[in-house]
Amino acid sequence: MVADSTSVPVDISLSQNYPNPFNPTTNIKYSIPKSCIVKINVYDALGKLVTTLINDNKSA
């Protein structure tokens, strides 16, 4: 969680995706210490937003 605009997030984990980001499907594992808004975006190699996978309030 971020306490203020100068803090570094703590207790948030985003694991390596598997099996491979170039396969038609991949799994992304994450964990959060308490309920909060989670947003996961996917970008292409040029930095262009491809899609938003999650943008919702999630429980721990």
Secondary structure as the mmCIF struct_conf table of DSSP 4:
data_model
#
loop_
_struct_conf.conf_type_id
_struct_conf.id
_struct_conf.beg_label_comp_id
_struct_conf.beg_label_asym_id
_struct_conf.beg_label_seq_id
_struct_conf.end_label_comp_id
_struct_conf.end_label_asym_id
_struct_conf.end_label_seq_id
BEND BEND1 ALA A 3 ASP A 4
TURN_TY1_P TURN_TY1_P1 SER A 5 THR A 6
HELX_LH_PP_P HELX_LH_PP_P1 SER A 7 PRO A 9
BEND BEND2 ASP A 11 ASP A 11
STRN STRN1 SER A 13 LEU A 14
HELX_LH_PP_P HELX_LH_PP_P2 SER A 15 ASN A 17
STRN STRN2 TYR A 18 TYR A 18
BEND BEND3 PRO A 19 PRO A 19
TURN_TY1_P TURN_TY1_P2 PRO A 21 PHE A 22
BEND BEND4 ASN A 23 PRO A 24
STRN STRN3 ASN A 27 ASN A 27
STRN STRN4 TYR A 30 SER A 31
BEND BEND5 PRO A 33 LYS A 34
STRN STRN5 CYS A 36 TYR A 43
TURN_TY1_P TURN_TY1_P3 ALA A 45 LEU A 46
BEND BEND6 GLY A 47 GLY A 47
STRN STRN6 LEU A 49 LYS A 58
#
